[in-house]
Amino acid sequence: MANPSEQTFVPVLLGTEIAGYGMARAFYEQCGVTSVVWGVFPLTPTQHSKFIDVRIDEHLLEGNRLSELLNESVDTYGGKTPLVVPCGDDYAVALSRQMDRLDPSYRVVCASGEIVDQMNDKESFYRLCESRGVPYPKTAVTDGPTVPELPFGFPVALKPSDAPAYRAHPFEGQKKAFILDTMDELEETVRRIYAAGYPGRLIIQDFIPGSDENMRVVNGYVRGDGTVTLLSLGHPLLEDYSPMAIGNYAAILSYGDDKIYDTVEGLMAHSGYRGFFNIDMKYDPRDGSFRLFEVNPRAGRSSFFTTLSGNNLAKYAVDDLIDGGKLAPKRAFEEVLWVGVPHCVVRKYVEPSPEKDRALELMRAGKVGTTLFGAGDNDPHRLFDMAKLWVHYVLDYRKYFGHRDLS
């Protein structure tokens, strides 16, 4: 760990959830620094931490409030350069649209608003995939309660094109995404979503068969000169099954694959994107391809698996915007097991497979870790809160796991 007194910058992170904590921990382990973490609400993962200075404003994502507050805070960094990193979708969108309003002392790990909007909008992203010859699921789109004719059969996946707007219009039975088996189910779900006031488009996709074990996730970083300086691949072994967290990863085995890396690098290097990104994809056993679902314009909530494997995420942001871009590009192949739930959940709920066997071997060898425990962050209040969270995960899997759809 570097001497914090020697650092010329201070991390300013946006988002008080697990992703914000993971990024703050990465900066602490790499540079020994305390991060300023802004959020709309105080949330458990970033409370009572020795390397986080939490700052809350409930209006942070309204209008130009984000840039106004950051500009008002310029004099609180002790003359050090503030390095801003968004750690959530809403924060990435807000920052991308207000970057030109920030004090020039800020260094920002974020692409422009136009590029972030292109990545967030699944239709635009799929057009980018099409232009690069990158496989993605067959897709139909609707912007109202009438379901269009589908060029594929059932089951289908249904998800919002605009996730923040979707979350802002809750309804009974709302889920992050739906797997639907019939046209009647699809039409009823679409009707309920729009009846709740959702203003955006809905994405209807050919459901790629298979369970969690067919998913893959790539973390990466694109430097200011367009070089993809980091690619890190994970094989999810288990996902969350609570309704509004469906698809969040709960256990990831890190590894490397040059073919996947070639695809992702070719896509991102020609996208105009800059900063951290997180890509979800799924192996399609029908043709042997990996089909890309989306690019998230920030590091993900499970992205600490990359730091855990020895490829500290913070290092790449510091290299780009503080040290002048000296690092050679890295494709990660190191193997480690990241867990976002207790070990007992992994042992009980991951489907039997060679990958599960390997995960259990890594557990026994001590090559396993999690975002929320470590780095000597042992305030008693924090440990108590994390223990409650761990118990909550055990209860959630007991409640929801039997309802999953693996068709």
C-alpha positions as CSV (number, residue, x, y, z in Angstrom):
1,M,0.0,0.0,0.0
2,A,1.3,3.5,-0.9
3,N,1.8,6.2,1.7
4,P,-1.4,8.3,1.7
5,S,0.5,11.5,2.5
6,E,2.4,11.1,-0.7
7,Q,-0.8,11.0,-2.9
8,T,-1.6,14.1,-5.0
9,F,-5.3,13.2,-5.4
10,V,-8.4,12.3,-3.5
11,P,-11.0,9.8,-4.9
12,V,-14.5,11.3,-5.1
13,L,-17.0,8.5,-5.6
14,L,-20.6,8.7,-6.5
15,G,-22.9,6.0,-5.0
16,T,-23.2,4.7,-1.4
17,E,-24.1,1.1,-2.4
18,I,-21.8,-2.0,-2.6
19,A,-20.1,-0.7,-5.9
20,G,-19.1,2.5,-4.1
21,Y,-17.6,0.6,-1.2
22,G,-15.7,-1.8,-3.5
23,M,-14.2,1.2,-5.4
24,A,-13.3,2.9,-2.2
25,R,-11.7,-0.2,-0.9
26,A,-9.7,-0.6,-4.2
27,F,-8.4,3.0,-3.8
28,Y,-7.5,2.3,-0.2
29,E,-5.6,-0.9,-0.9
30,Q,-3.8,0.5,-3.9
31,C,-3.0,4.0,-2.6
32,G,-3.8,4.1,1.1
33,V,-6.3,7.0,0.6
34,T,-9.7,7.8,2.1
35,S,-12.4,8.3,-0.5
36,V,-15.2,11.0,-0.4
37,V,-18.4,9.1,-1.2
38,W,-21.5,11.1,-2.2
39,G,-24.9,9.6,-2.3
40,V,-28.6,10.4,-2.2
41,F,-29.1,8.2,0.8
42,P,-26.8,6.7,3.5
43,L,-26.7,3.0,2.8
44,T,-25.3,0.2,4.9
45,P,-22.3,-0.9,2.7
46,T,-20.5,2.5,3.0
47,Q,-21.3,3.2,6.7
48,H,-18.8,3.1,9.5
49,S,-15.8,2.6,7.2
50,K,-12.3,3.7,8.1
51,F,-11.5,4.7,4.4
52,I,-14.8,6.4,3.5
53,D,-16.0,10.0,4.1
54,V,-19.7,9.8,3.4
55,R,-21.6,12.9,2.2
56,I,-25.3,12.8,1.6
57,D,-27.7,15.1,-0.3
58,E,-31.2,13.8,-1.1
59,H,-31.4,16.1,-4.1
60,L,-28.0,15.0,-5.6
61,L,-29.5,13.6,-8.8
62,E,-31.9,16.5,-9.4
63,G,-31.2,19.1,-12.1
64,N,-27.6,20.3,-11.9
65,R,-27.3,19.7,-8.1
66,L,-24.4,17.2,-8.6
67,S,-22.1,19.6,-10.3
68,E,-23.1,22.4,-8.0
69,L,-22.2,20.4,-4.9
70,L,-19.0,19.1,-6.3
71,N,-17.9,22.6,-7.2
72,E,-18.8,23.9,-3.7
73,S,-16.5,21.1,-2.3
74,V,-13.4,21.9,-4.3
75,D,-11.8,23.6,-1.3
76,T,-12.3,20.6,1.0
77,Y,-9.7,18.4,-0.6
78,G,-6.6,20.0,0.9
79,G,-5.2,21.1,-2.4
80,K,-5.2,17.6,-3.9
81,T,-6.7,16.8,-7.3
82,P,-10.2,15.4,-7.0
83,L,-10.7,12.2,-9.1
84,V,-14.4,11.6,-9.7
85,V,-15.7,8.0,-10.3
86,P,-19.4,7.1,-10.7
87,C,-20.4,3.9,-9.1
88,G,-24.0,3.5,-10.2
89,D,-26.0,4.0,-13.4
90,D,-27.9,7.1,-12.2
91,Y,-24.7,8.7,-11.1
92,A,-22.9,7.9,-14.3
93,V,-25.8,9.5,-16.3
94,A,-25.9,12.6,-14.2
95,L,-22.1,13.0,-14.2
96,S,-21.9,12.5,-18.0
97,R,-24.4,15.3,-18.5
98,Q,-22.8,17.8,-16.1
99,M,-19.1,17.2,-16.8
100,D,-18.7,20.5,-18.6
101,R,-20.0,22.4,-15.5
102,L,-17.4,21.0,-13.1
103,D,-14.5,23.1,-11.8
104,P,-11.4,22.4,-14.0
105,S,-9.5,20.9,-11.1
106,Y,-11.7,17.8,-11.3
107,R,-10.5,14.7,-13.2
108,V,-13.5,12.6,-14.3
109,V,-13.6,8.9,-15.0
110,C,-16.7,9.1,-17.3
111,A,-17.6,9.3,-21.0
112,S,-19.7,12.1,-22.5
113,G,-23.4,12.2,-22.1
114,E,-24.0,11.2,-25.7
115,I,-21.8,8.1,-25.4
116,V,-23.3,7.1,-22.0
117,D,-26.8,7.5,-23.4
118,Q,-25.8,5.3,-26.3
119,M,-24.5,2.6,-24.0
120,N,-27.5,2.8,-21.6
121,D,-30.1,2.6,-24.4
122,K,-30.2,-1.0,-25.4
123,E,-31.5,-0.3,-29.0
124,S,-28.5,2.0,-29.6
125,F,-26.1,-0.5,-28.0
126,Y,-27.4,-3.3,-30.2
127,R,-26.9,-1.1,-33.3
128,L,-23.3,-0.7,-32.2
129,C,-23.0,-4.5,-31.8
130,E,-24.4,-5.0,-35.2
131,S,-21.9,-2.6,-36.7
132,R,-19.0,-4.6,-35.2
133,G,-20.4,-8.0,-35.9
134,V,-20.9,-8.8,-32.2
135,P,-23.7,-11.3,-31.3
136,Y,-26.6,-10.2,-29.2
137,P,-30.0,-11.6,-28.4
138,K,-32.8,-11.3,-31.1
139,T,-34.8,-8.3,-30.0
140,A,-38.1,-6.6,-30.4
141,V,-39.1,-3.2,-28.9
142,T,-42.4,-1.6,-27.8
143,D,-43.0,1.9,-26.5
144,G,-46.6,1.2,-25.4
145,P,-49.0,-1.5,-24.1
146,T,-49.4,-3.2,-27.5
147,V,-47.0,-6.1,-28.0
148,P,-45.5,-6.2,-31.6
149,E,-45.3,-9.3,-33.6
150,L,-42.2,-11.3,-32.4
151,P,-39.6,-12.7,-34.8
152,F,-38.8,-15.5,-32.3
153,G,-40.7,-17.8,-30.0
154,F,-41.2,-18.3,-26.3
155,P,-39.9,-18.1,-23.6
156,V,-38.9,-14.4,-23.8
157,A,-37.0,-12.0,-21.5
158,L,-38.7,-8.6,-20.9
159,K,-36.7,-5.7,-19.5
160,P,-36.9,-1.9,-19.5
161,S,-34.7,0.1,-21.9
162,D,-34.6,2.9,-19.3
163,A,-33.8,1.2,-16.0
164,P,-33.8,4.4,-13.8
165,A,-37.3,5.5,-15.1
166,Y,-38.6,2.0,-14.6
167,R,-37.5,1.9,-11.0
168,A,-39.2,5.3,-10.5
169,H,-42.6,3.7,-11.4
170,P,-43.2,0.7,-9.1
171,F,-46.1,-1.7,-9.3
172,E,-47.1,-4.9,-7.6
173,G,-45.0,-7.8,-8.8
174,Q,-42.4,-5.5,-10.3
175,K,-39.1,-7.3,-11.1
176,K,-35.8,-6.1,-12.5
177,A,-36.5,-8.4,-15.5
178,F,-39.1,-11.0,-16.4
179,I,-38.9,-14.4,-18.1
180,L,-42.3,-15.1,-19.7
181,D,-43.6,-18.3,-21.3
182,T,-46.7,-17.2,-23.2
183,M,-48.1,-14.3,-25.2
184,D,-50.8,-13.8,-22.6
185,E,-48.2,-13.4,-19.8
186,L,-46.2,-11.0,-22.0
187,E,-49.2,-8.8,-22.9
188,E,-50.4,-8.7,-19.3
189,T,-46.9,-7.7,-17.9
190,V,-46.4,-5.0,-20.6
191,R,-49.8,-3.6,-19.8
192,R,-49.1,-3.4,-16.1
193,I,-45.7,-1.7,-16.6
194,Y,-47.2,1.0,-18.7
195,A,-50.2,1.4,-16.4
196,A,-47.8,2.2,-13.6
197,G,-46.6,5.2,-15.6
198,Y,-43.3,3.9,-17.1
199,P,-42.5,6.3,-20.0
200,G,-39.8,4.4,-21.8
201,R,-39.4,1.6,-24.2
202,L,-39.5,-2.1,-23.3
203,I,-37.0,-4.6,-24.7
204,I,-38.4,-8.1,-25.6
205,Q,-35.7,-10.7,-26.2
206,D,-35.3,-14.2,-27.3
207,F,-34.5,-16.0,-24.0
208,I,-31.2,-17.7,-24.3
209,P,-31.5,-21.2,-22.6
210,G,-29.4,-22.2,-19.7
211,S,-28.9,-21.2,-16.0
212,D,-26.5,-18.9,-14.2
213,E,-23.5,-21.0,-15.3
214,N,-23.9,-19.8,-18.9
215,M,-23.4,-16.1,-17.9
216,R,-20.1,-14.2,-18.3
217,V,-19.2,-10.7,-17.1
218,V,-16.3,-8.5,-18.3
219,N,-14.9,-5.6,-16.4
220,G,-12.6,-3.1,-18.2
221,Y,-11.2,0.3,-18.5
222,V,-10.7,2.5,-21.6
223,R,-8.0,5.2,-21.2
224,G,-8.4,8.7,-22.5
225,D,-6.4,7.9,-25.7
226,G,-8.9,5.1,-26.5
227,T,-6.6,2.2,-25.4
228,V,-8.5,-0.6,-23.6
229,T,-6.0,-0.9,-20.7
230,L,-7.8,-3.6,-18.6
231,L,-10.0,-6.6,-19.5
232,S,-11.0,-9.0,-16.7
233,L,-13.4,-11.9,-17.2
234,G,-15.7,-13.6,-14.6
235,H,-17.8,-16.7,-14.8
236,P,-20.9,-16.2,-12.6
237,L,-21.9,-19.3,-10.7
238,L,-24.9,-17.9,-8.8
239,E,-27.3,-15.0,-9.1
240,D,-29.7,-13.2,-6.8
241,Y,-33.3,-14.2,-7.1
242,S,-35.1,-11.6,-5.0
243,P,-37.5,-9.7,-7.4
244,M,-35.7,-6.3,-7.8
245,A,-32.2,-7.8,-7.6
246,I,-32.7,-10.6,-10.2
247,G,-29.5,-11.0,-12.2
248,N,-27.2,-9.5,-9.6
249,Y,-24.2,-11.8,-9.3
250,A,-23.6,-13.6,-6.0
251,A,-20.6,-15.8,-6.9
252,I,-18.0,-15.3,-9.7
253,L,-15.0,-17.4,-10.7
254,S,-12.4,-15.2,-12.4
255,Y,-10.5,-16.5,-15.4
256,G,-9.4,-15.4,-18.9
257,D,-10.4,-16.0,-22.5
258,D,-8.7,-14.3,-25.4
259,K,-11.6,-14.9,-27.8
260,I,-14.0,-13.0,-25.5
261,Y,-11.4,-10.4,-24.9
262,D,-10.9,-9.8,-28.6
263,T,-14.6,-9.3,-29.1
264,V,-15.0,-6.9,-26.2
265,E,-11.8,-4.9,-27.1
266,G,-12.9,-4.6,-30.7
267,L,-16.3,-3.2,-29.6
268,M,-15.1,-0.8,-26.9
269,A,-12.1,0.6,-28.7
270,H,-14.4,1.8,-31.5
271,S,-17.2,3.0,-29.4
272,G,-15.8,6.4,-28.3
273,Y,-16.3,5.3,-24.7
274,R,-13.9,6.2,-21.9
275,G,-13.5,5.0,-18.3
276,F,-14.8,1.9,-16.5
277,F,-17.3,-0.5,-18.1
278,N,-19.0,-3.7,-17.2
279,I,-20.5,-6.1,-19.8
280,D,-22.9,-8.9,-19.3
281,M,-23.1,-11.7,-21.8
282,K,-24.5,-15.3,-22.0
283,Y,-23.3,-18.4,-23.8
284,D,-25.9,-19.6,-26.3
285,P,-25.7,-23.4,-26.6
286,R,-27.7,-23.3,-29.8
287,D,-24.9,-21.8,-31.9
288,G,-21.9,-21.7,-29.5
289,S,-21.7,-17.9,-29.4
290,F,-21.5,-15.5,-26.4
291,R,-24.3,-12.9,-26.8
292,L,-23.8,-9.5,-25.3
293,F,-26.7,-8.1,-23.3
294,E,-25.5,-4.6,-22.3
295,V,-22.6,-2.3,-21.4
296,N,-22.9,-0.6,-18.0
297,P,-21.1,2.7,-18.0
298,R,-19.3,2.1,-14.7
299,A,-17.8,-0.7,-12.6
300,G,-20.4,-3.1,-11.4
301,R,-21.5,-4.1,-7.9
302,S,-19.6,-7.4,-8.3
303,S,-16.6,-5.8,-10.0
304,F,-14.4,-6.2,-6.9
305,F,-13.6,-9.7,-8.3
306,T,-11.2,-8.0,-10.6
307,T,-9.4,-6.2,-7.8
308,L,-9.5,-9.5,-5.7
309,S,-7.7,-11.3,-8.6
310,G,-4.7,-8.9,-8.3
311,N,-5.8,-6.4,-10.9
312,N,-6.8,-3.4,-8.8
313,L,-9.4,-1.3,-10.6
314,A,-8.3,2.0,-9.0
315,K,-4.9,1.6,-10.4
316,Y,-6.2,2.1,-14.0
317,A,-8.1,5.3,-13.2
318,V,-5.0,6.7,-11.4
319,D,-2.8,5.7,-14.3
320,D,-5.1,7.4,-16.8
321,L,-5.9,10.7,-15.1
322,I,-3.2,11.2,-12.6
323,D,0.0,9.5,-13.8
324,G,-0.3,10.2,-17.5
325,G,-1.2,6.7,-19.0
326,K,1.9,4.6,-18.5
327,L,0.5,1.2,-17.8
328,A,0.7,-1.5,-20.5
329,P,-2.7,-3.0,-21.4
330,K,-3.6,-6.0,-19.2
331,R,-5.8,-9.1,-20.0
332,A,-6.5,-10.8,-16.7
333,F,-6.2,-14.6,-16.5
334,E,-5.7,-15.0,-12.7
335,E,-8.2,-17.3,-10.9
336,V,-10.0,-16.4,-7.7
337,L,-13.5,-16.9,-6.3
338,W,-15.5,-13.8,-5.4
339,V,-18.6,-14.2,-3.3
340,G,-21.3,-11.7,-2.5
341,V,-23.1,-14.0,-0.1
342,P,-22.0,-16.4,2.7
343,H,-20.0,-19.4,1.7
344,C,-22.9,-21.7,2.8
345,V,-25.2,-20.2,0.2
346,V,-22.6,-20.9,-2.5
347,R,-22.2,-24.5,-1.3
348,K,-25.9,-25.1,-1.2
349,Y,-27.3,-23.3,-4.2
350,V,-24.7,-23.4,-7.0
351,E,-25.6,-26.2,-9.4
352,P,-23.2,-29.2,-9.5
353,S,-20.6,-28.6,-12.2
354,P,-16.8,-28.7,-12.8
355,E,-16.9,-24.9,-12.1
356,K,-18.5,-25.5,-8.7
357,D,-15.9,-28.1,-7.9
358,R,-13.2,-25.6,-8.8
359,A,-14.9,-22.9,-6.6
360,L,-14.9,-25.2,-3.6
361,E,-11.3,-26.0,-4.2
362,L,-10.5,-22.3,-4.2
363,M,-12.5,-21.9,-1.0
364,R,-10.4,-24.6,0.7
365,A,-7.2,-23.0,-0.6
366,G,-8.2,-19.6,0.7
367,K,-8.4,-18.1,-2.8
368,V,-11.7,-16.5,-2.0
369,G,-12.9,-13.1,-0.9
370,T,-15.7,-10.6,-0.9
371,T,-16.2,-6.9,-1.4
372,L,-17.6,-6.1,2.1
373,F,-15.1,-7.9,4.4
374,G,-11.4,-7.1,4.5
375,A,-8.8,-4.4,4.4
376,G,-8.9,-4.2,8.2
377,D,-12.2,-2.3,8.0
378,N,-13.4,-3.7,11.3
379,D,-15.4,-1.0,13.1
380,P,-17.8,-3.0,15.4
381,H,-20.9,-1.1,14.1
382,R,-19.9,-2.0,10.5
383,L,-19.2,-5.7,11.4
384,F,-22.6,-5.9,13.1
385,D,-24.4,-4.4,10.0
386,M,-22.6,-6.7,7.7
387,A,-23.5,-9.7,9.8
388,K,-27.2,-8.7,9.5
389,L,-26.8,-8.3,5.8
390,W,-25.2,-11.8,5.5
391,V,-28.2,-13.3,7.4
392,H,-30.6,-11.5,5.1
393,Y,-29.0,-13.1,2.1
394,V,-29.4,-16.6,3.6
395,L,-33.1,-15.9,4.3
396,D,-33.7,-14.5,0.8
397,Y,-32.3,-17.6,-0.9
398,R,-34.5,-19.8,1.2
399,K,-37.5,-17.6,0.1
400,Y,-36.8,-17.0,-3.5
401,F,-34.5,-19.7,-4.9
402,G,-37.2,-22.2,-5.6
403,H,-39.0,-19.7,-7.8
404,R,-36.2,-19.4,-10.4
405,D,-36.7,-20.3,-14.0
406,L,-34.0,-22.3,-15.7
407,S,-35.8,-23.1,-18.9
